[in-house]
Amino acid sequence: MPRTPLMAGNWKMNLNHVEAVGFVQKLAWTLEDKKHDPARCEVVVLPPFTDLRSVQTLIDGDRLKLVYGAQDVSANDAGAYTGEISAGMLAKLGCRYVTVGHSERRFYHHEDDALVNLKARKALATGIAPIVCVGEGRDVRQSGEHVAYVVAQVHAAFADVTAEQASTVVVAYEPVWAIGTGEVATPENAQEVCAAIRGVVAELYSDSVADAVRVLYGGSVKADNVAGIMSQPDVDGALVGGASLKVDEFAAVARFYDLPSL
Ligand SMILES: O=C(CO)COP(=O)(O)O
């Protein structure tokens, strides 16, 4: 497989900067203790904005083998946008990734596909890889239109993204009905949609770009269900919510690609 798998912990609005420091230290020690090989899988934490400086200082200062990023980015570069954080600010803090279009932002903040595309392009322009979140709600899943729904979201997310930029994009398939519900998608469900996502990238760009793009699954991923989903050929890792807030649980998920069975 040409692409390095990625396990990302989306902390959402949890852990203040003091708690974040303790958590990241313990996560790094746990992974080191278990001989995690970063070449096999990139392990990423996505803390709240207010934690980023502390996390940067810790990871850089102690050369911890962890990567960090943010959970959202502004669609604007600078100026009178109260409360917003620009891609340039995140890049200056050393963020390598940022989630855009998470279903919670689409729902609570009414973010649409056009805004998600703009945010992804702002991230790409500063060298940050967007983790573009897509996924259908329960009604769409029940109607059987889930593949078409997600394919449309992916098309929109890649608008005006160059082939060179596209190969660095990460797409996270997070069916809304699986987020925080304990109702994880079956490996076959995840594979069906993740393969369709890669198919869109191949159609928009080329097979080599599609081969480079990492497609993650997210939604109730835990240590005891990660293996089935990750065994699918088009799933390259996970975007983890609740289970990323427990060091041992997240470390167990993150270590999946270290296991000798693979
Ligand atoms: O939304 C998610 C990650 O972005 C998934 O959350 P859970 O893992 O808590 O279901």
The ligand as a Gaussian input file, in Angstrom:
#p B3LYP/6-31G(d) Opt

LIG

0 1
 O      -17.263000      12.171000      15.144000
 C      -16.400000      11.326000      15.295000
 C      -14.992000      11.627000      15.013000
 O      -14.861000      12.820000      14.309000
 C      -16.713000       9.967000      15.796000
 O      -17.112000      10.069000      17.113000
 P      -17.280000       8.722000      17.992000
 O      -16.016000       7.934000      17.774000
 O      -17.458000       9.210000      19.385000
 O      -18.474000       8.005000      17.443000

